[in-house]
Amino acid sequence: MAEQENVQSSPHTTTHPNDLAHTRTQWAEDRTMLANERTFAGWMRTGMAAIALALGLKAVFKDTEHLLVAKAAAEMFVLVAILIFWSAVAKSRKAQHRMKCHDIAAQSHRRMRQLASVLTVAALFTGAILWLL
């Protein structure tokens, strides 16, 4: 049996090719974890866009004869935003539970919940203001 040649990964360590494959797999998990955080941020942006749409509807339909219909439509987008925020938290949590971080420090689930909570409160205040105007 031929002896496997060691592969130099840094000046101070010598590793086998199988160790390098394991390291590449860990890095792939880290990249996936970072992608999960970018996806979470995208969901948060989408929720905030729904709130912006609610504000836009209120501005466009402020002089309509059917003010209650316009307000109800705007409020639906506020509720959609809240659903988006919490869907993002749930999806992010599932992804985090399936993977382990190796060389990165992923955002904690607690921090993601806090962000979703703050945005939910802001959405509720926005909805209240829209209804009162």
N, C-alpha and C positions, 0 to 999 in steps of 0.2 A: 504494500500500500504506500503510495507516494505521500510524503508529508506536505500538508498545506502550508503555503507561504504566508507569513504574517504581513498585514497591510498596515502601513504607517498612517494614522489618522491625525497625529499631532507630534511635535518633537519629543514629547515626554511619555507617550503611551504607545503600546503596540497592541493591536486588536486583530481578531480573526475576521474573515469576511462575514460570518454569521452575526458577529457583534455589530458590524456596520449595518447589516440589514435590519437588525433590531433597532438601532439608532434612527435609521431612516423611517421606520414605522412609527417610532415615537414622535419624530418631527412631523409626520403626516397627521398624527392625532393633534398635535399642537396647531398645525395650520387649520385643521377642521374646527378646533375650538375657537380660533380667531375668526374664522368664517361665521361661526355661530354668533359671535358678538356683533359682527357686521350685519348679519341678518336681523338680529334684535334691534340694532340701531335703525335699520330700514323700516321695520315694523313701527317703531316709535315715530319716525318721520311720516309714515303713511297715516298714522293716527292724528298727528298734528295737522296734516293736510286736510283731513276730514273736518277738523275744527275750523280751519281756515275756510273751507267750503261752506260750513254753517254760517260763519260771519259774512261771507260773500252773499249767500242767499238772503240773509237779513237785510243787507245793504241794497240788493237789487229789488227786493220785493217790499221795501218799506212803505211805499205809497199804494199798495194794492188794496182792493176792496175786501179781499179775503185774508186779512192779516193773521188770523188764527191758523189758516192752512200754511202760510209762509213760515210762521213760527214753529209749527209742528214739523215741517220739513227740515228746518234748521236743527231742531232738537234731535231728530233722527240721526243726523250726521254726528252730533255730539255723542249720542249713545253708541254709534258705530265706532267712533274713536276710542271710547272706553273699552269696548269689546276687543278692538285691535290691540290695545295696550296689554290687556290681560291674556290674550291669546299668545302674544309674543313672550310673555313671562312663562307661560305653560310650555310652549315649544322649546324655549331656551333651556328650561329646567330638564326636560326630557333628554335633550342633546348632551347636556353637561353630565347627566347620570350615566350615559353610555360611554363616556370617554374619561381619560385621565390626562391631566396636564403634566408635562415633563420639564420643558425648559421655559415655559411661560407662566405667568400668573394671571389666570383667567378672572374675569369679573365674578364676584360672588353672586349667588342667587339672591342674597339679601339686598345687595345694591340694586339689582335689576327690579326687585319688588318695590324698593323705595322710589326708584324713578317712575315706575308705573303708577305708584300711589300718588306722587306729586302731580303727574300729568292728569290723573283721574280727578283729583281735587280741582285742578285748573280747568279741566273740561266742564266739571259740574258748575263752577263759578261762571264760566263763559255761557253755559246753557241758561243759568239763572238770569244773567244780565240780558241775554237775548230775549228771554221771555218777558222781562220787565220793560224792555224798550218798546 
